[in-house]
Amino acid sequence: MGGSQFRFLLGPTSQRGFKWREYATWVALGALCLGQVALIYWLMSS
């Protein structure tokens, strides 16, 4: 690296839409919570 020079350039950025991914994450978390509640109910009733 000694005498070398590095140049980094950043171009303009644009934000991508993650609406569907965020929605899918919340649905998965809700399903996980409901599954855990159902499992606890099933284990306590047996």
mmCIF file of the N, C-alpha and C atoms, coordinates in Angstrom:
data_MODEL
# 
_entry.id   MODEL 
# 
loop_
_atom_site.group_PDB 
_atom_site.id 
_atom_site.type_symbol 
_atom_site.label_atom_id 
_atom_site.label_alt_id 
_atom_site.label_comp_id 
_atom_site.label_asym_id 
_atom_site.label_entity_id 
_atom_site.label_seq_id 
_atom_site.pdbx_PDB_ins_code 
_atom_site.Cartn_x 
_atom_site.Cartn_y 
_atom_site.Cartn_z 
_atom_site.occupancy 
_atom_site.B_iso_or_equiv 
_atom_site.pdbx_formal_charge 
_atom_site.auth_seq_id 
_atom_site.auth_comp_id 
_atom_site.auth_asym_id 
_atom_site.auth_atom_id 
_atom_site.pdbx_PDB_model_num 
ATOM 1   N N  . MET A 1 1  ? 0.826   -1.175  0.000  1.00 0.00 ? 1  MET A N  1 
ATOM 2   C CA . MET A 1 1  ? 0.000   0.000   0.000  1.00 0.00 ? 1  MET A CA 1 
ATOM 3   C C  . MET A 1 1  ? 0.874   1.244   0.000  1.00 0.00 ? 1  MET A C  1 
ATOM 4   N N  . GLY A 1 2  ? 1.959   1.248   0.560  1.00 0.00 ? 2  GLY A N  1 
ATOM 5   C CA . GLY A 1 2  ? 2.857   2.384   0.720  1.00 0.00 ? 2  GLY A CA 1 
ATOM 6   C C  . GLY A 1 2  ? 2.553   3.602   -0.124 1.00 0.00 ? 2  GLY A C  1 
ATOM 7   N N  . GLY A 1 3  ? 2.914   3.586   -1.412 1.00 0.00 ? 3  GLY A N  1 
ATOM 8   C CA . GLY A 1 3  ? 2.732   4.758   -2.252 1.00 0.00 ? 3  GLY A CA 1 
ATOM 9   C C  . GLY A 1 3  ? 1.411   4.756   -3.000 1.00 0.00 ? 3  GLY A C  1 
ATOM 10  N N  . SER A 1 4  ? 0.586   3.774   -2.786 1.00 0.00 ? 4  SER A N  1 
ATOM 11  C CA . SER A 1 4  ? -0.691  3.693   -3.501 1.00 0.00 ? 4  SER A CA 1 
ATOM 12  C C  . SER A 1 4  ? -1.714  4.635   -2.906 1.00 0.00 ? 4  SER A C  1 
ATOM 13  N N  . GLN A 1 5  ? -2.579  5.114   -3.756 1.00 0.00 ? 5  GLN A N  1 
ATOM 14  C CA . GLN A 1 5  ? -3.677  5.954   -3.305 1.00 0.00 ? 5  GLN A CA 1 
ATOM 15  C C  . GLN A 1 5  ? -4.983  5.263   -3.672 1.00 0.00 ? 5  GLN A C  1 
ATOM 16  N N  . PHE A 1 6  ? -5.912  5.309   -2.755 1.00 0.00 ? 6  PHE A N  1 
ATOM 17  C CA . PHE A 1 6  ? -7.222  4.715   -2.980 1.00 0.00 ? 6  PHE A CA 1 
ATOM 18  C C  . PHE A 1 6  ? -8.254  5.825   -3.050 1.00 0.00 ? 6  PHE A C  1 
ATOM 19  N N  . ARG A 1 7  ? -9.165  5.704   -3.981 1.00 0.00 ? 7  ARG A N  1 
ATOM 20  C CA . ARG A 1 7  ? -10.222 6.704   -4.110 1.00 0.00 ? 7  ARG A CA 1 
ATOM 21  C C  . ARG A 1 7  ? -11.562 5.973   -4.094 1.00 0.00 ? 7  ARG A C  1 
ATOM 22  N N  . PHE A 1 8  ? -12.415 6.386   -3.175 1.00 0.00 ? 8  PHE A N  1 
ATOM 23  C CA . PHE A 1 8  ? -13.735 5.793   -3.052 1.00 0.00 ? 8  PHE A CA 1 
ATOM 24  C C  . PHE A 1 8  ? -14.777 6.845   -3.384 1.00 0.00 ? 8  PHE A C  1 
ATOM 25  N N  . LEU A 1 9  ? -15.676 6.497   -4.252 1.00 0.00 ? 9  LEU A N  1 
ATOM 26  C CA . LEU A 1 9  ? -16.748 7.410   -4.621 1.00 0.00 ? 9  LEU A CA 1 
ATOM 27  C C  . LEU A 1 9  ? -18.087 6.771   -4.286 1.00 0.00 ? 9  LEU A C  1 
ATOM 28  N N  . LEU A 1 10 ? -18.967 7.560   -3.731 1.00 0.00 ? 10 LEU A N  1 
ATOM 29  C CA . LEU A 1 10 ? -20.316 7.093   -3.417 1.00 0.00 ? 10 LEU A CA 1 
ATOM 30  C C  . LEU A 1 10 ? -21.296 7.774   -4.354 1.00 0.00 ? 10 LEU A C  1 
ATOM 31  N N  . GLY A 1 11 ? -22.087 6.984   -5.033 1.00 0.00 ? 11 GLY A N  1 
ATOM 32  C CA . GLY A 1 11 ? -23.093 7.527   -5.940 1.00 0.00 ? 11 GLY A CA 1 
ATOM 33  C C  . GLY A 1 11 ? -24.377 7.824   -5.198 1.00 0.00 ? 11 GLY A C  1 
ATOM 34  N N  . PRO A 1 12 ? -25.302 8.438   -5.871 1.00 0.00 ? 12 PRO A N  1 
ATOM 35  C CA . PRO A 1 12 ? -26.594 8.727   -5.244 1.00 0.00 ? 12 PRO A CA 1 
ATOM 36  C C  . PRO A 1 12 ? -27.332 7.419   -4.924 1.00 0.00 ? 12 PRO A C  1 
ATOM 37  N N  . THR A 1 13 ? -28.015 7.412   -3.804 1.00 0.00 ? 13 THR A N  1 
ATOM 38  C CA . THR A 1 13 ? -28.716 6.212   -3.365 1.00 0.00 ? 13 THR A CA 1 
ATOM 39  C C  . THR A 1 13 ? -30.220 6.410   -3.494 1.00 0.00 ? 13 THR A C  1 
ATOM 40  N N  . SER A 1 14 ? -30.923 5.318   -3.608 1.00 0.00 ? 14 SER A N  1 
ATOM 41  C CA . SER A 1 14 ? -32.383 5.373   -3.610 1.00 0.00 ? 14 SER A CA 1 
ATOM 42  C C  . SER A 1 14 ? -32.888 4.285   -2.676 1.00 0.00 ? 14 SER A C  1 
ATOM 43  N N  . GLN A 1 15 ? -33.924 4.603   -1.946 1.00 0.00 ? 15 GLN A N  1 
ATOM 44  C CA . GLN A 1 15 ? -34.464 3.664   -0.972 1.00 0.00 ? 15 GLN A CA 1 
ATOM 45  C C  . GLN A 1 15 ? -35.428 2.713   -1.660 1.00 0.00 ? 15 GLN A C  1 
ATOM 46  N N  . ARG A 1 16 ? -35.231 1.425   -1.405 1.00 0.00 ? 16 ARG A N  1 
ATOM 47  C CA . ARG A 1 16 ? -36.111 0.413   -1.975 1.00 0.00 ? 16 ARG A CA 1 
ATOM 48  C C  . ARG A 1 16 ? -37.303 0.195   -1.054 1.00 0.00 ? 16 ARG A C  1 
ATOM 49  N N  . GLY A 1 17 ? -38.394 -0.238  -1.641 1.00 0.00 ? 17 GLY A N  1 
ATOM 50  C CA . GLY A 1 17 ? -39.591 -0.509  -0.851 1.00 0.00 ? 17 GLY A CA 1 
ATOM 51  C C  . GLY A 1 17 ? -39.524 -1.879  -0.197 1.00 0.00 ? 17 GLY A C  1 
ATOM 52  N N  . PHE A 1 18 ? -39.690 -1.924  1.102  1.00 0.00 ? 18 PHE A N  1 
ATOM 53  C CA . PHE A 1 18 ? -39.661 -3.186  1.834  1.00 0.00 ? 18 PHE A CA 1 
ATOM 54  C C  . PHE A 1 18 ? -41.005 -3.467  2.499  1.00 0.00 ? 18 PHE A C  1 
ATOM 55  N N  . LYS A 1 19 ? -42.066 -2.876  1.956  1.00 0.00 ? 19 LYS A N  1 
ATOM 56  C CA . LYS A 1 19 ? -43.380 -3.026  2.579  1.00 0.00 ? 19 LYS A CA 1 
ATOM 57  C C  . LYS A 1 19 ? -43.796 -4.481  2.682  1.00 0.00 ? 19 LYS A C  1 
ATOM 58  N N  . TRP A 1 20 ? -43.669 -5.217  1.590  1.00 0.00 ? 20 TRP A N  1 
ATOM 59  C CA . TRP A 1 20 ? -44.120 -6.615  1.597  1.00 0.00 ? 20 TRP A CA 1 
ATOM 60  C C  . TRP A 1 20 ? -43.273 -7.451  2.538  1.00 0.00 ? 20 TRP A C  1 
ATOM 61  N N  . ARG A 1 21 ? -41.984 -7.154  2.636  1.00 0.00 ? 21 ARG A N  1 
ATOM 62  C CA . ARG A 1 21 ? -41.101 -7.921  3.522  1.00 0.00 ? 21 ARG A CA 1 
ATOM 63  C C  . ARG A 1 21 ? -41.419 -7.619  4.985  1.00 0.00 ? 21 ARG A C  1 
ATOM 64  N N  . GLU A 1 22 ? -41.686 -6.353  5.288  1.00 0.00 ? 22 GLU A N  1 
ATOM 65  C CA . GLU A 1 22 ? -42.054 -5.992  6.657  1.00 0.00 ? 22 GLU A CA 1 
ATOM 66  C C  . GLU A 1 22 ? -43.394 -6.625  7.035  1.00 0.00 ? 22 GLU A C  1 
ATOM 67  N N  . TYR A 1 23 ? -44.343 -6.623  6.112  1.00 0.00 ? 23 TYR A N  1 
ATOM 68  C CA . TYR A 1 23 ? -45.637 -7.242  6.360  1.00 0.00 ? 23 TYR A CA 1 
ATOM 69  C C  . TYR A 1 23 ? -45.472 -8.740  6.623  1.00 0.00 ? 23 TYR A C  1 
ATOM 70  N N  . ALA A 1 24 ? -44.668 -9.413  5.808  1.00 0.00 ? 24 ALA A N  1 
ATOM 71  C CA . ALA A 1 24 ? -44.442 -10.850 5.977  1.00 0.00 ? 24 ALA A CA 1 
ATOM 72  C C  . ALA A 1 24 ? -43.761 -11.147 7.310  1.00 0.00 ? 24 ALA A C  1 
ATOM 73  N N  . THR A 1 25 ? -42.852 -10.272 7.737  1.00 0.00 ? 25 THR A N  1 
ATOM 74  C CA . THR A 1 25 ? -42.173 -10.461 9.022  1.00 0.00 ? 25 THR A CA 1 
ATOM 75  C C  . THR A 1 25 ? -43.153 -10.362 10.173 1.00 0.00 ? 25 THR A C  1 
ATOM 76  N N  . TRP A 1 26 ? -44.045 -9.360  10.138 1.00 0.00 ? 26 TRP A N  1 
ATOM 77  C CA . TRP A 1 26 ? -45.027 -9.203  11.212 1.00 0.00 ? 26 TRP A CA 1 
ATOM 78  C C  . TRP A 1 26 ? -46.014 -10.361 11.236 1.00 0.00 ? 26 TRP A C  1 
ATOM 79  N N  . VAL A 1 27 ? -46.408 -10.839 10.060 1.00 0.00 ? 27 VAL A N  1 
ATOM 80  C CA . VAL A 1 27 ? -47.317 -11.986 10.003 1.00 0.00 ? 27 VAL A CA 1 
ATOM 81  C C  . VAL A 1 27 ? -46.631 -13.224 10.585 1.00 0.00 ? 27 VAL A C  1 
ATOM 82  N N  . ALA A 1 28 ? -45.362 -13.429 10.247 1.00 0.00 ? 28 ALA A N  1 
ATOM 83  C CA . ALA A 1 28 ? -44.627 -14.584 10.768 1.00 0.00 ? 28 ALA A CA 1 
ATOM 84  C C  . ALA A 1 28 ? -44.460 -14.491 12.287 1.00 0.00 ? 28 ALA A C  1 
ATOM 85  N N  . LEU A 1 29 ? -44.167 -13.298 12.801 1.00 0.00 ? 29 LEU A N  1 
ATOM 86  C CA . LEU A 1 29 ? -44.029 -13.136 14.253 1.00 0.00 ? 29 LEU A CA 1 
ATOM 87  C C  . LEU A 1 29 ? -45.361 -13.381 14.956 1.00 0.00 ? 29 LEU A C  1 
ATOM 88  N N  . GLY A 1 30 ? -46.451 -12.903 14.375 1.00 0.00 ? 30 GLY A N  1 
ATOM 89  C CA . GLY A 1 30 ? -47.772 -13.147 14.949 1.00 0.00 ? 30 GLY A CA 1 
ATOM 90  C C  . GLY A 1 30 ? -48.110 -14.629 14.961 1.00 0.00 ? 30 GLY A C  1 
ATOM 91  N N  . ALA A 1 31 ? -47.805 -15.319 13.847 1.00 0.00 ? 31 ALA A N  1 
ATOM 92  C CA . ALA A 1 31 ? -48.067 -16.763 13.782 1.00 0.00 ? 31 ALA A CA 1 
ATOM 93  C C  . ALA A 1 31 ? -47.221 -17.516 14.805 1.00 0.00 ? 31 ALA A C  1 
ATOM 94  N N  . LEU A 1 32 ? -45.983 -17.091 14.985 1.00 0.00 ? 32 LEU A N  1 
ATOM 95  C CA . LEU A 1 32 ? -45.107 -17.728 15.968 1.00 0.00 ? 32 LEU A CA 1 
ATOM 96  C C  . LEU A 1 32 ? -45.662 -17.559 17.383 1.00 0.00 ? 32 LEU A C  1 
ATOM 97  N N  . CYS A 1 33 ? -46.112 -16.353 17.705 1.00 0.00 ? 33 CYS A N  1 
ATOM 98  C CA . CYS A 1 33 ? -46.681 -16.107 19.037 1.00 0.00 ? 33 CYS A CA 1 
ATOM 99  C C  . CYS A 1 33 ? -47.954 -16.923 19.251 1.00 0.00 ? 33 CYS A C  1 
ATOM 100 N N  . LEU A 1 34 ? -48.822 -16.944 18.255 1.00 0.00 ? 34 LEU A N  1 
ATOM 101 C CA . LEU A 1 34 ? -50.045 -17.739 18.385 1.00 0.00 ? 34 LEU A CA 1 
ATOM 102 C C  . LEU A 1 34 ? -49.730 -19.227 18.511 1.00 0.00 ? 34 LEU A C  1 
ATOM 103 N N  . GLY A 1 35 ? -48.735 -19.687 17.795 1.00 0.00 ? 35 GLY A N  1 
ATOM 104 C CA . GLY A 1 35 ? -48.321 -21.083 17.904 1.00 0.00 ? 35 GLY A CA 1 
ATOM 105 C C  . GLY A 1 35 ? -47.798 -21.419 19.287 1.00 0.00 ? 35 GLY A C  1 
ATOM 106 N N  . GLN A 1 36 ? -47.059 -20.513 19.879 1.00 0.00 ? 36 GLN A N  1 
ATOM 107 C CA . GLN A 1 36 ? -46.544 -20.753 21.224 1.00 0.00 ? 36 GLN A CA 1 
ATOM 108 C C  . GLN A 1 36 ? -47.675 -20.782 22.244 1.00 0.00 ? 36 GLN A C  1 
ATOM 109 N N  . VAL A 1 37 ? -48.634 -19.870 22.104 1.00 0.00 ? 37 VAL A N  1 
ATOM 110 C CA . VAL A 1 37 ? -49.779 -19.860 23.018 1.00 0.00 ? 37 VAL A CA 1 
ATOM 111 C C  . VAL A 1 37 ? -50.564 -21.159 22.873 1.00 0.00 ? 37 VAL A C  1 
ATOM 112 N N  . ALA A 1 38 ? -50.780 -21.627 21.644 1.00 0.00 ? 38 ALA A N  1 
ATOM 113 C CA . ALA A 1 38 ? -51.494 -22.872 21.417 1.00 0.00 ? 38 ALA A CA 1 
ATOM 114 C C  . ALA A 1 38 ? -50.725 -24.049 21.999 1.00 0.00 ? 38 ALA A C  1 
ATOM 115 N N  . LEU A 1 39 ? -49.420 -24.061 21.869 1.00 0.00 ? 39 LEU A N  1 
ATOM 116 C CA . LEU A 1 39 ? -48.603 -25.137 22.423 1.00 0.00 ? 39 LEU A CA 1 
ATOM 117 C C  . LEU A 1 39 ? -48.679 -25.173 23.948 1.00 0.00 ? 39 LEU A C  1 
ATOM 118 N N  . ILE A 1 40 ? -48.611 -24.006 24.563 1.00 0.00 ? 40 ILE A N  1 
ATOM 119 C CA . ILE A 1 40 ? -48.698 -23.940 26.034 1.00 0.00 ? 40 ILE A CA 1 
ATOM 120 C C  . ILE A 1 40 ? -50.077 -24.415 26.487 1.00 0.00 ? 40 ILE A C  1 
ATOM 121 N N  . TYR A 1 41 ? -51.122 -23.974 25.783 1.00 0.00 ? 41 TYR A N  1 
ATOM 122 C CA . TYR A 1 41 ? -52.483 -24.408 26.131 1.00 0.00 ? 41 TYR A CA 1 
ATOM 123 C C  . TYR A 1 41 ? -52.608 -25.930 25.993 1.00 0.00 ? 41 TYR A C  1 
ATOM 124 N N  . TRP A 1 42 ? -52.065 -26.469 24.911 1.00 0.00 ? 42 TRP A N  1 
ATOM 125 C CA . TRP A 1 42 ? -52.140 -27.915 24.663 1.00 0.00 ? 42 TRP A CA 1 
ATOM 126 C C  . TRP A 1 42 ? -51.362 -28.697 25.728 1.00 0.00 ? 42 TRP A C  1 
ATOM 127 N N  . LEU A 1 43 ? -50.182 -28.190 26.116 1.00 0.00 ? 43 LEU A N  1 
ATOM 128 C CA . LEU A 1 43 ? -49.382 -28.874 27.126 1.00 0.00 ? 43 LEU A CA 1 
ATOM 129 C C  . LEU A 1 43 ? -50.040 -28.814 28.512 1.00 0.00 ? 43 LEU A C  1 
ATOM 130 N N  . MET A 1 44 ? -50.707 -27.701 28.820 1.00 0.00 ? 44 MET A N  1 
ATOM 131 C CA . MET A 1 44 ? -51.333 -27.573 30.134 1.00 0.00 ? 44 MET A CA 1 
ATOM 132 C C  . MET A 1 44 ? -52.623 -28.373 30.220 1.00 0.00 ? 44 MET A C  1 
ATOM 133 N N  . SER A 1 45 ? -53.279 -28.609 29.078 1.00 0.00 ? 45 SER A N  1 
ATOM 134 C CA . SER A 1 45 ? -54.544 -29.338 29.119 1.00 0.00 ? 45 SER A CA 1 
ATOM 135 C C  . SER A 1 45 ? -54.351 -30.855 29.084 1.00 0.00 ? 45 SER A C  1 
ATOM 136 N N  . SER A 1 46 ? -53.151 -31.323 28.765 1.00 0.00 ? 46 SER A N  1 
ATOM 137 C CA . SER A 1 46 ? -52.959 -32.783 28.720 1.00 0.00 ? 46 SER A CA 1 
ATOM 138 C C  . SER A 1 46 ? -52.617 -33.357 30.064 1.00 0.00 ? 46 SER A C  1 
# 
